[in-house]
Amino acid sequence: MVFQYNRHTCLPSSEGLPDSDDTPVDNELQDLIPGLLKATLVMAWSERMDWFFGVDMGIYYDPDEPAIVPDGFLSLGVERC
């Protein structure tokens, strides 16, 4: 019997992932602008249910690479909660 390793089945749980890069916010605008953008999208696209706007969330694109942590990002074509 040959053991087949699939690295995607061995990903860490959410508890094992960092939730902050411990970098302080440089100024108040860096914190306010993504929130303002999200509020604007909620008003402008109130009828659309196919977008998600995330703020200060780590995006893991490869298990062997560290997360990208943008101040804000927009994903289209996903169900909005």
PDB file of N, CA, C and O in Angstrom:
ATOM      1  N   MET A   1       0.845  -1.178   0.000  1.00  0.00           N
ATOM      2  CA  MET A   1       0.000   0.000   0.000  1.00  0.00           C
ATOM      3  C   MET A   1       0.892   1.242   0.000  1.00  0.00           C
ATOM      4  O   MET A   1       1.823   1.342   0.799  1.00  0.00           O
ATOM      5  N   VAL A   2       0.606   2.183  -0.893  1.00  0.00           N
ATOM      6  CA  VAL A   2       1.367   3.417  -1.013  1.00  0.00           C
ATOM      7  C   VAL A   2       0.566   4.541  -0.362  1.00  0.00           C
ATOM      8  O   VAL A   2      -0.613   4.727  -0.663  1.00  0.00           O
ATOM      9  N   PHE A   3       1.207   5.282   0.523  1.00  0.00           N
ATOM     10  CA  PHE A   3       0.553   6.413   1.189  1.00  0.00           C
ATOM     11  C   PHE A   3       0.610   7.625   0.266  1.00  0.00           C
ATOM     12  O   PHE A   3       1.685   8.010  -0.194  1.00  0.00           O
ATOM     13  N   GLN A   4      -0.542   8.223  -0.002  1.00  0.00           N
ATOM     14  CA  GLN A   4      -0.611   9.409  -0.848  1.00  0.00           C
ATOM     15  C   GLN A   4      -0.866  10.626   0.052  1.00  0.00           C
ATOM     16  O   GLN A   4      -1.892  10.705   0.727  1.00  0.00           O
ATOM     17  N   TYR A   5       0.060  11.550   0.050  1.00  0.00           N
ATOM     18  CA  TYR A   5      -0.039  12.739   0.886  1.00  0.00           C
ATOM     19  C   TYR A   5      -0.683  13.874   0.096  1.00  0.00           C
ATOM     20  O   TYR A   5      -0.249  14.201  -1.009  1.00  0.00           O
ATOM     21  N   ASN A   6      -1.702  14.458   0.664  1.00  0.00           N
ATOM     22  CA  ASN A   6      -2.351  15.619   0.069  1.00  0.00           C
ATOM     23  C   ASN A   6      -2.224  16.762   1.061  1.00  0.00           C
ATOM     24  O   ASN A   6      -2.879  16.749   2.103  1.00  0.00           O
ATOM     25  N   ARG A   7      -1.389  17.752   0.754  1.00  0.00           N
ATOM     26  CA  ARG A   7      -1.137  18.834   1.707  1.00  0.00           C
ATOM     27  C   ARG A   7      -2.385  19.644   2.017  1.00  0.00           C
ATOM     28  O   ARG A   7      -2.451  20.270   3.075  1.00  0.00           O
ATOM     29  N   HIS A   8      -3.372  19.657   1.138  1.00  0.00           N
ATOM     30  CA  HIS A   8      -4.583  20.433   1.371  1.00  0.00           C
ATOM     31  C   HIS A   8      -5.496  19.801   2.427  1.00  0.00           C
ATOM     32  O   HIS A   8      -6.340  20.490   3.000  1.00  0.00           O
ATOM     33  N   THR A   9      -5.339  18.520   2.686  1.00  0.00           N
ATOM     34  CA  THR A   9      -6.155  17.889   3.722  1.00  0.00           C
ATOM     35  C   THR A   9      -5.542  18.080   5.101  1.00  0.00           C
ATOM     36  O   THR A   9      -6.162  17.730   6.105  1.00  0.00           O
ATOM     37  N   CYS A  10      -4.332  18.629   5.165  1.00  0.00           N
ATOM     38  CA  CYS A  10      -3.636  18.822   6.434  1.00  0.00           C
ATOM     39  C   CYS A  10      -3.483  20.294   6.786  1.00  0.00           C
ATOM     40  O   CYS A  10      -2.541  20.668   7.485  1.00  0.00           O
ATOM     41  N   LEU A  11      -4.387  21.124   6.315  1.00  0.00           N
ATOM     42  CA  LEU A  11      -4.309  22.552   6.612  1.00  0.00           C
ATOM     43  C   LEU A  11      -4.691  22.806   8.062  1.00  0.00           C
ATOM     44  O   LEU A  11      -5.486  22.054   8.624  1.00  0.00           O
ATOM     45  N   PRO A  12      -4.142  23.853   8.684  1.00  0.00           N
ATOM     46  CA  PRO A  12      -4.481  24.149  10.082  1.00  0.00           C
ATOM     47  C   PRO A  12      -5.912  24.650  10.219  1.00  0.00           C
ATOM     48  O   PRO A  12      -6.494  25.169   9.266  1.00  0.00           O
ATOM     49  N   SER A  13      -6.464  24.491  11.400  1.00  0.00           N
ATOM     50  CA  SER A  13      -7.801  25.016  11.672  1.00  0.00           C
ATOM     51  C   SER A  13      -7.700  26.525  11.862  1.00  0.00           C
ATOM     52  O   SER A  13      -6.597  27.072  11.886  1.00  0.00           O
ATOM     53  N   SER A  14      -8.822  27.194  11.995  1.00  0.00           N
ATOM     54  CA  SER A  14      -8.805  28.646  12.180  1.00  0.00           C
ATOM     55  C   SER A  14      -8.094  29.043  13.469  1.00  0.00           C
ATOM     56  O   SER A  14      -7.545  30.141  13.556  1.00  0.00           O
ATOM     57  N   GLU A  15      -8.097  28.169  14.466  1.00  0.00           N
ATOM     58  CA  GLU A  15      -7.387  28.465  15.718  1.00  0.00           C
ATOM     59  C   GLU A  15      -5.880  28.486  15.511  1.00  0.00           C
ATOM     60  O   GLU A  15      -5.160  29.151  16.257  1.00  0.00           O
ATOM     61  N   GLY A  16      -5.400  27.767  14.509  1.00  0.00           N
ATOM     62  CA  GLY A  16      -3.971  27.694  14.258  1.00  0.00           C
ATOM     63  C   GLY A  16      -3.450  28.779  13.341  1.00  0.00           C
ATOM     64  O   GLY A  16      -2.248  28.843  13.083  1.00  0.00           O
ATOM     65  N   LEU A  17      -4.336  29.643  12.838  1.00  0.00           N
ATOM     66  CA  LEU A  17      -3.931  30.705  11.933  1.00  0.00           C
ATOM     67  C   LEU A  17      -3.858  32.036  12.686  1.00  0.00           C
ATOM     68  O   LEU A  17      -4.671  32.287  13.575  1.00  0.00           O
ATOM     69  N   PRO A  18      -2.896  32.883  12.338  1.00  0.00           N
ATOM     70  CA  PRO A  18      -2.806  34.180  13.023  1.00  0.00           C
ATOM     71  C   PRO A  18      -4.002  35.052  12.674  1.00  0.00           C
ATOM     72  O   PRO A  18      -4.508  35.000  11.553  1.00  0.00           O
ATOM     73  N   ASP A  19      -4.454  35.854  13.636  1.00  0.00           N
ATOM     74  CA  ASP A  19      -5.568  36.758  13.369  1.00  0.00           C
ATOM     75  C   ASP A  19      -5.121  38.213  13.355  1.00  0.00           C
ATOM     76  O   ASP A  19      -5.946  39.122  13.263  1.00  0.00           O
ATOM     77  N   SER A  20      -3.830  38.427  13.445  1.00  0.00           N
ATOM     78  CA  SER A  20      -3.285  39.774  13.405  1.00  0.00           C
ATOM     79  C   SER A  20      -1.818  39.685  13.019  1.00  0.00           C
ATOM     80  O   SER A  20      -1.134  38.710  13.329  1.00  0.00           O
ATOM     81  N   ASP A  21      -1.344  40.729  12.331  1.00  0.00           N
ATOM     82  CA  ASP A  21       0.086  40.773  12.044  1.00  0.00           C
ATOM     83  C   ASP A  21       0.809  41.635  13.069  1.00  0.00           C
ATOM     84  O   ASP A  21       1.999  41.917  12.927  1.00  0.00           O
ATOM     85  N   ASP A  22       0.077  42.054  14.109  1.00  0.00           N
ATOM     86  CA  ASP A  22       0.611  42.855  15.211  1.00  0.00           C
ATOM     87  C   ASP A  22       1.230  44.163  14.751  1.00  0.00           C
ATOM     88  O   ASP A  22       2.058  44.745  15.452  1.00  0.00           O
ATOM     89  N   THR A  23       0.827  44.629  13.566  1.00  0.00           N
ATOM     90  CA  THR A  23       1.290  45.929  13.069  1.00  0.00           C
ATOM     91  C   THR A  23       0.261  46.971  13.465  1.00  0.00           C
ATOM     92  O   THR A  23      -0.902  46.861  13.076  1.00  0.00           O
ATOM     93  N   PRO A  24       0.658  47.984  14.231  1.00  0.00           N
ATOM     94  CA  PRO A  24      -0.321  48.997  14.630  1.00  0.00           C
ATOM     95  C   PRO A  24      -0.784  49.826  13.432  1.00  0.00           C
ATOM     96  O   PRO A  24      -0.038  50.019  12.472  1.00  0.00           O
ATOM     97  N   VAL A  25      -2.004  50.303  13.501  1.00  0.00           N
ATOM     98  CA  VAL A  25      -2.540  51.171  12.465  1.00  0.00           C
ATOM     99  C   VAL A  25      -1.809  52.504  12.559  1.00  0.00           C
ATOM    100  O   VAL A  25      -1.729  53.103  13.632  1.00  0.00           O
ATOM    101  N   ASP A  26      -1.276  52.966  11.425  1.00  0.00           N
ATOM    102  CA  ASP A  26      -0.476  54.191  11.418  1.00  0.00           C
ATOM    103  C   ASP A  26      -1.305  55.440  11.675  1.00  0.00           C
ATOM    104  O   ASP A  26      -0.863  56.351  12.375  1.00  0.00           O
ATOM    105  N   ASN A  27      -2.486  55.482  11.118  1.00  0.00           N
ATOM    106  CA  ASN A  27      -3.319  56.658  11.328  1.00  0.00           C
ATOM    107  C   ASN A  27      -4.779  56.260  11.299  1.00  0.00           C
ATOM    108  O   ASN A  27      -5.131  55.147  10.907  1.00  0.00           O
ATOM    109  N   GLU A  28      -5.607  57.171  11.713  1.00  0.00           N
ATOM    110  CA  GLU A  28      -7.038  56.884  11.817  1.00  0.00           C
ATOM    111  C   GLU A  28      -7.665  56.623  10.455  1.00  0.00           C
ATOM    112  O   GLU A  28      -8.584  55.811  10.349  1.00  0.00           O
ATOM    113  N   LEU A  29      -7.183  57.298   9.406  1.00  0.00           N
ATOM    114  CA  LEU A  29      -7.741  57.107   8.067  1.00  0.00           C
ATOM    115  C   LEU A  29      -7.530  55.687   7.560  1.00  0.00           C
ATOM    116  O   LEU A  29      -8.381  55.152   6.849  1.00  0.00           O
ATOM    117  N   GLN A  30      -6.420  55.079   7.911  1.00  0.00           N
ATOM    118  CA  GLN A  30      -6.151  53.710   7.481  1.00  0.00           C
ATOM    119  C   GLN A  30      -7.204  52.756   8.039  1.00  0.00           C
ATOM    120  O   GLN A  30      -7.463  51.706   7.451  1.00  0.00           O
ATOM    121  N   ASP A  31      -7.800  53.109   9.149  1.00  0.00           N
ATOM    122  CA  ASP A  31      -8.853  52.305   9.757  1.00  0.00           C
ATOM    123  C   ASP A  31     -10.237  52.706   9.237  1.00  0.00           C
ATOM    124  O   ASP A  31     -11.104  51.849   9.068  1.00  0.00           O
ATOM    125  N   LEU A  32     -10.447  53.990   8.985  1.00  0.00           N
ATOM    126  CA  LEU A  32     -11.765  54.489   8.595  1.00  0.00           C
ATOM    127  C   LEU A  32     -12.110  54.261   7.127  1.00  0.00           C
ATOM    128  O   LEU A  32     -13.268  54.003   6.801  1.00  0.00           O
ATOM    129  N   ILE A  33     -11.131  54.351   6.248  1.00  0.00           N
ATOM    130  CA  ILE A  33     -11.412  54.278   4.809  1.00  0.00           C
ATOM    131  C   ILE A  33     -12.031  52.944   4.391  1.00  0.00           C
ATOM    132  O   ILE A  33     -13.021  52.963   3.660  1.00  0.00           O
ATOM    133  N   PRO A  34     -11.507  51.781   4.813  1.00  0.00           N
ATOM    134  CA  PRO A  34     -12.180  50.530   4.423  1.00  0.00           C
ATOM    135  C   PRO A  34     -13.620  50.452   4.941  1.00  0.00           C
ATOM    136  O   PRO A  34     -14.499  49.934   4.251  1.00  0.00           O
ATOM    137  N   GLY A  35     -13.863  50.960   6.145  1.00  0.00           N
ATOM    138  CA  GLY A  35     -15.229  50.956   6.675  1.00  0.00           C
ATOM    139  C   GLY A  35     -16.153  51.850   5.872  1.00  0.00           C
ATOM    140  O   GLY A  35     -17.310  51.505   5.632  1.00  0.00           O
ATOM    141  N   LEU A  36     -15.642  53.000   5.457  1.00  0.00           N
ATOM    142  CA  LEU A  36     -16.431  53.916   4.621  1.00  0.00           C
ATOM    143  C   LEU A  36     -16.720  53.293   3.262  1.00  0.00           C
ATOM    144  O   LEU A  36     -17.831  53.407   2.745  1.00  0.00           O
ATOM    145  N   LEU A  37     -15.731  52.642   2.691  1.00  0.00           N
ATOM    146  CA  LEU A  37     -15.936  51.972   1.411  1.00  0.00           C
ATOM    147  C   LEU A  37     -16.986  50.869   1.537  1.00  0.00           C
ATOM    148  O   LEU A  37     -17.851  50.734   0.671  1.00  0.00           O
ATOM    149  N   LYS A  38     -16.917  50.094   2.596  1.00  0.00           N
ATOM    150  CA  LYS A  38     -17.903  49.026   2.796  1.00  0.00           C
ATOM    151  C   LYS A  38     -19.301  49.607   2.958  1.00  0.00           C
ATOM    152  O   LYS A  38     -20.253  49.078   2.384  1.00  0.00           O
ATOM    153  N   ALA A  39     -19.448  50.684   3.727  1.00  0.00           N
ATOM    154  CA  ALA A  39     -20.753  51.321   3.918  1.00  0.00           C
ATOM    155  C   ALA A  39     -21.292  51.853   2.591  1.00  0.00           C
ATOM    156  O   ALA A  39     -22.493  51.770   2.330  1.00  0.00           O
ATOM    157  N   THR A  40     -20.416  52.393   1.760  1.00  0.00           N
ATOM    158  CA  THR A  40     -20.820  52.897   0.443  1.00  0.00           C
ATOM    159  C   THR A  40     -21.303  51.758  -0.444  1.00  0.00           C
ATOM    160  O   THR A  40     -22.316  51.892  -1.130  1.00  0.00           O
ATOM    161  N   LEU A  41     -20.587  50.640  -0.433  1.00  0.00           N
ATOM    162  CA  LEU A  41     -21.008  49.486  -1.230  1.00  0.00           C
ATOM    163  C   LEU A  41     -22.353  48.943  -0.762  1.00  0.00           C
ATOM    164  O   LEU A  41     -23.187  48.557  -1.581  1.00  0.00           O
ATOM    165  N   VAL A  42     -22.565  48.912   0.549  1.00  0.00           N
ATOM    166  CA  VAL A  42     -23.843  48.423   1.083  1.00  0.00           C
ATOM    167  C   VAL A  42     -24.997  49.281   0.571  1.00  0.00           C
ATOM    168  O   VAL A  42     -26.049  48.754   0.210  1.00  0.00           O
ATOM    169  N   MET A  43     -24.805  50.589   0.538  1.00  0.00           N
ATOM    170  CA  MET A  43     -25.869  51.483   0.048  1.00  0.00           C
ATOM    171  C   MET A  43     -26.024  51.393  -1.474  1.00  0.00           C
ATOM    172  O   MET A  43     -27.144  51.310  -1.976  1.00  0.00           O
ATOM    173  N   ALA A  44     -24.910  51.409  -2.208  1.00  0.00           N
ATOM    174  CA  ALA A  44     -24.971  51.417  -3.667  1.00  0.00           C
ATOM    175  C   ALA A  44     -25.434  50.084  -4.248  1.00  0.00           C
ATOM    176  O   ALA A  44     -26.126  50.053  -5.265  1.00  0.00           O
ATOM    177  N   TRP A  45     -25.054  48.996  -3.609  1.00  0.00           N
ATOM    178  CA  TRP A  45     -25.388  47.668  -4.110  1.00  0.00           C
ATOM    179  C   TRP A  45     -26.345  46.931  -3.171  1.00  0.00           C
ATOM    180  O   TRP A  45     -26.204  45.728  -2.954  1.00  0.00           O
ATOM    181  N   SER A  46     -27.301  47.645  -2.625  1.00  0.00           N
ATOM    182  CA  SER A  46     -28.212  47.021  -1.645  1.00  0.00           C
ATOM    183  C   SER A  46     -29.019  45.872  -2.249  1.00  0.00           C
ATOM    184  O   SER A  46     -29.421  44.959  -1.529  1.00  0.00           O
ATOM    185  N   GLU A  47     -29.258  45.908  -3.556  1.00  0.00           N
ATOM    186  CA  GLU A  47     -30.029  44.846  -4.215  1.00  0.00           C
ATOM    187  C   GLU A  47     -29.146  43.668  -4.646  1.00  0.00           C
ATOM    188  O   GLU A  47     -29.652  42.570  -4.879  1.00  0.00           O
ATOM    189  N   ARG A  48     -27.857  43.888  -4.750  1.00  0.00           N
ATOM    190  CA  ARG A  48     -26.964  42.816  -5.196  1.00  0.00           C
ATOM    191  C   ARG A  48     -26.614  41.909  -4.024  1.00  0.00           C
ATOM    192  O   ARG A  48     -26.347  42.372  -2.915  1.00  0.00           O
ATOM    193  N   MET A  49     -26.622  40.625  -4.290  1.00  0.00           N
ATOM    194  CA  MET A  49     -26.282  39.643  -3.258  1.00  0.00           C
ATOM    195  C   MET A  49     -25.119  38.765  -3.725  1.00  0.00           C
ATOM    196  O   MET A  49     -25.023  37.599  -3.343  1.00  0.00           O
ATOM    197  N   ASP A  50     -24.242  39.330  -4.548  1.00  0.00           N
ATOM    198  CA  ASP A  50     -23.153  38.531  -5.112  1.00  0.00           C
ATOM    199  C   ASP A  50     -21.788  39.182  -4.875  1.00  0.00           C
ATOM    200  O   ASP A  50     -20.920  39.143  -5.747  1.00  0.00           O
ATOM    201  N   TRP A  51     -21.606  39.770  -3.713  1.00  0.00           N
ATOM    202  CA  TRP A  51     -20.314  40.384  -3.406  1.00  0.00           C
ATOM    203  C   TRP A  51     -20.016  40.269  -1.919  1.00  0.00           C
ATOM    204  O   TRP A  51     -20.906  40.111  -1.084  1.00  0.00           O
ATOM    205  N   PHE A  52     -18.715  40.356  -1.625  1.00  0.00           N
ATOM    206  CA  PHE A  52     -18.246  40.318  -0.235  1.00  0.00           C
ATOM    207  C   PHE A  52     -17.101  41.312  -0.106  1.00  0.00           C
ATOM    208  O   PHE A  52     -16.189  41.320  -0.933  1.00  0.00           O
ATOM    209  N   PHE A  53     -17.142  42.142   0.917  1.00  0.00           N
ATOM    210  CA  PHE A  53     -16.062  43.080   1.195  1.00  0.00           C
ATOM    211  C   PHE A  53     -15.467  42.717   2.541  1.00  0.00           C
ATOM    212  O   PHE A  53     -16.154  42.755   3.562  1.00  0.00           O
ATOM    213  N   GLY A  54     -14.202  42.367   2.546  1.00  0.00           N
ATOM    214  CA  GLY A  54     -13.513  41.992   3.777  1.00  0.00           C
ATOM    215  C   GLY A  54     -12.550  43.076   4.218  1.00  0.00           C
ATOM    216  O   GLY A  54     -11.953  43.764   3.390  1.00  0.00           O
ATOM    217  N   VAL A  55     -12.401  43.225   5.516  1.00  0.00           N
ATOM    218  CA  VAL A  55     -11.503  44.229   6.092  1.00  0.00           C
ATOM    219  C   VAL A  55     -10.531  43.524   7.032  1.00  0.00           C
ATOM    220  O   VAL A  55     -10.942  42.770   7.913  1.00  0.00           O
ATOM    221  N   ASP A  56      -9.231  43.778   6.836  1.00  0.00           N
ATOM    222  CA  ASP A  56      -8.184  43.234   7.703  1.00  0.00           C
ATOM    223  C   ASP A  56      -8.293  41.723   7.894  1.00  0.00           C
ATOM    224  O   ASP A  56      -8.180  41.221   9.012  1.00  0.00           O
ATOM    225  N   MET A  57      -8.512  41.016   6.809  1.00  0.00           N
ATOM    226  CA  MET A  57      -8.604  39.560   6.848  1.00  0.00           C
ATOM    227  C   MET A  57      -7.408  38.975   6.107  1.00  0.00           C
ATOM    228  O   MET A  57      -7.024  39.470   5.047  1.00  0.00           O
ATOM    229  N   GLY A  58      -6.833  37.941   6.657  1.00  0.00           N
ATOM    230  CA  GLY A  58      -5.739  37.262   5.977  1.00  0.00           C
ATOM    231  C   GLY A  58      -6.266  36.415   4.837  1.00  0.00           C
ATOM    232  O   GLY A  58      -7.246  35.688   4.997  1.00  0.00           O
ATOM    233  N   ILE A  59      -5.621  36.506   3.694  1.00  0.00           N
ATOM    234  CA  ILE A  59      -5.985  35.706   2.522  1.00  0.00           C
ATOM    235  C   ILE A  59      -4.857  34.703   2.303  1.00  0.00           C
ATOM    236  O   ILE A  59      -3.729  35.076   1.981  1.00  0.00           O
ATOM    237  N   TYR A  60      -5.177  33.439   2.482  1.00  0.00           N
ATOM    238  CA  TYR A  60      -4.202  32.369   2.286  1.00  0.00           C
ATOM    239  C   TYR A  60      -4.398  31.792   0.897  1.00  0.00           C
ATOM    240  O   TYR A  60      -5.412  31.148   0.628  1.00  0.00           O
ATOM    241  N   TYR A  61      -3.433  32.019   0.007  1.00  0.00           N
ATOM    242  CA  TYR A  61      -3.539  31.540  -1.359  1.00  0.00           C
ATOM    243  C   TYR A  61      -2.683  30.304  -1.600  1.00  0.00           C
ATOM    244  O   TYR A  61      -2.850  29.622  -2.611  1.00  0.00           O
ATOM    245  N   ASP A  62      -1.762  30.011  -0.677  1.00  0.00           N
ATOM    246  CA  ASP A  62      -0.877  28.860  -0.810  1.00  0.00           C
ATOM    247  C   ASP A  62      -0.493  28.421   0.601  1.00  0.00           C
ATOM    248  O   ASP A  62      -0.025  29.241   1.391  1.00  0.00           O
ATOM    249  N   PRO A  63      -0.683  27.150   0.930  1.00  0.00           N
ATOM    250  CA  PRO A  63      -0.365  26.688   2.290  1.00  0.00           C
ATOM    251  C   PRO A  63       1.095  26.887   2.682  1.00  0.00           C
ATOM    252  O   PRO A  63       1.419  26.918   3.869  1.00  0.00           O
ATOM    253  N   ASP A  64       1.967  27.021   1.706  1.00  0.00           N
ATOM    254  CA  ASP A  64       3.390  27.173   1.995  1.00  0.00           C
ATOM    255  C   ASP A  64       3.838  28.634   2.050  1.00  0.00           C
ATOM    256  O   ASP A  64       5.016  28.913   2.270  1.00  0.00           O
ATOM    257  N   GLU A  65       2.912  29.558   1.853  1.00  0.00           N
ATOM    258  CA  GLU A  65       3.227  30.994   1.851  1.00  0.00           C
ATOM    259  C   GLU A  65       2.439  31.693   2.960  1.00  0.00           C
ATOM    260  O   GLU A  65       1.351  31.249   3.327  1.00  0.00           O
ATOM    261  N   PRO A  66       2.991  32.792   3.496  1.00  0.00           N
ATOM    262  CA  PRO A  66       2.245  33.538   4.512  1.00  0.00           C
ATOM    263  C   PRO A  66       1.030  34.237   3.886  1.00  0.00           C
ATOM    264  O   PRO A  66       0.966  34.429   2.672  1.00  0.00           O
ATOM    265  N   ALA A  67       0.091  34.603   4.721  1.00  0.00           N
ATOM    266  CA  ALA A  67      -1.123  35.269   4.250  1.00  0.00           C
ATOM    267  C   ALA A  67      -0.811  36.677   3.762  1.00  0.00           C
ATOM    268  O   ALA A  67       0.142  37.314   4.209  1.00  0.00           O
ATOM    269  N   ILE A  68      -1.643  37.145   2.833  1.00  0.00           N
ATOM    270  CA  ILE A  68      -1.662  38.543   2.430  1.00  0.00           C
ATOM    271  C   ILE A  68      -2.743  39.188   3.294  1.00  0.00           C
ATOM    272  O   ILE A  68      -3.832  38.630   3.429  1.00  0.00           O
ATOM    273  N   VAL A  69      -2.464  40.352   3.881  1.00  0.00           N
ATOM    274  CA  VAL A  69      -3.445  41.003   4.761  1.00  0.00           C
ATOM    275  C   VAL A  69      -3.690  42.425   4.272  1.00  0.00           C
ATOM    276  O   VAL A  69      -3.081  43.369   4.776  1.00  0.00           O
ATOM    277  N   PRO A  70      -4.590  42.583   3.279  1.00  0.00           N
ATOM    278  CA  PRO A  70      -4.894  43.934   2.801  1.00  0.00           C
ATOM    279  C   PRO A  70      -5.796  44.667   3.791  1.00  0.00           C
ATOM    280  O   PRO A  70      -6.463  44.042   4.616  1.00  0.00           O
ATOM    281  N   ASP A  71      -5.809  45.996   3.702  1.00  0.00           N
ATOM    282  CA  ASP A  71      -6.716  46.776   4.550  1.00  0.00           C
ATOM    283  C   ASP A  71      -8.167  46.489   4.192  1.00  0.00           C
ATOM    284  O   ASP A  71      -9.044  46.558   5.053  1.00  0.00           O
ATOM    285  N   GLY A  72      -8.425  46.168   2.928  1.00  0.00           N
ATOM    286  CA  GLY A  72      -9.766  45.825   2.478  1.00  0.00           C
ATOM    287  C   GLY A  72      -9.680  45.148   1.121  1.00  0.00           C
ATOM    288  O   GLY A  72      -8.749  45.394   0.355  1.00  0.00           O
ATOM    289  N   PHE A  73     -10.652  44.294   0.826  1.00  0.00           N
ATOM    290  CA  PHE A  73     -10.697  43.651  -0.484  1.00  0.00           C
ATOM    291  C   PHE A  73     -12.137  43.354  -0.855  1.00  0.00           C
ATOM    292  O   PHE A  73     -12.982  43.136   0.014  1.00  0.00           O
ATOM    293  N   LEU A  74     -12.411  43.348  -2.157  1.00  0.00           N
ATOM    294  CA  LEU A  74     -13.743  43.107  -2.693  1.00  0.00           C
ATOM    295  C   LEU A  74     -13.721  41.840  -3.526  1.00  0.00           C
ATOM    296  O   LEU A  74     -12.882  41.693  -4.415  1.00  0.00           O
ATOM    297  N   SER A  75     -14.637  40.926  -3.244  1.00  0.00           N
ATOM    298  CA  SER A  75     -14.810  39.712  -4.044  1.00  0.00           C
ATOM    299  C   SER A  75     -16.172  39.748  -4.686  1.00  0.00           C
ATOM    300  O   SER A  75     -17.184  39.904  -4.003  1.00  0.00           O
ATOM    301  N   LEU A  76     -16.207  39.603  -5.999  1.00  0.00           N
ATOM    302  CA  LEU A  76     -17.475  39.588  -6.744  1.00  0.00           C
ATOM    303  C   LEU A  76     -17.824  38.148  -7.098  1.00  0.00           C
ATOM    304  O   LEU A  76     -16.942  37.304  -7.259  1.00  0.00           O
ATOM    305  N   GLY A  77     -19.121  37.879  -7.216  1.00  0.00           N
ATOM    306  CA  GLY A  77     -19.577  36.563  -7.611  1.00  0.00           C
ATOM    307  C   GLY A  77     -19.666  35.567  -6.448  1.00  0.00           C
ATOM    308  O   GLY A  77     -19.704  34.356  -6.666  1.00  0.00           O
ATOM    309  N   VAL A  78     -19.699  36.082  -5.215  1.00  0.00           N
ATOM    310  CA  VAL A  78     -19.871  35.221  -4.045  1.00  0.00           C
ATOM    311  C   VAL A  78     -21.125  35.653  -3.290  1.00  0.00           C
ATOM    312  O   VAL A  78     -21.510  36.822  -3.331  1.00  0.00           O
ATOM    313  N   GLU A  79     -21.744  34.725  -2.613  1.00  0.00           N
ATOM    314  CA  GLU A  79     -22.971  35.027  -1.887  1.00  0.00           C
ATOM    315  C   GLU A  79     -22.675  35.947  -0.698  1.00  0.00           C
ATOM    316  O   GLU A  79     -21.782  35.678   0.104  1.00  0.00           O
ATOM    317  N   ARG A  80     -23.428  37.012  -0.606  1.00  0.00           N
ATOM    318  CA  ARG A  80     -23.251  37.961   0.496  1.00  0.00           C
ATOM    319  C   ARG A  80     -24.183  37.580   1.634  1.00  0.00           C
ATOM    320  O   ARG A  80     -25.343  37.234   1.410  1.00  0.00           O
ATOM    321  N   CYS A  81     -23.672  37.646   2.847  1.00  0.00           N
ATOM    322  CA  CYS A  81     -24.482  37.320   4.022  1.00  0.00           C
ATOM    323  C   CYS A  81     -25.089  38.587   4.588  1.00  0.00           C
ATOM    324  O   CYS A  81     -25.810  38.534   5.585  1.00  0.00           O
TER     325      CYS A  81
END
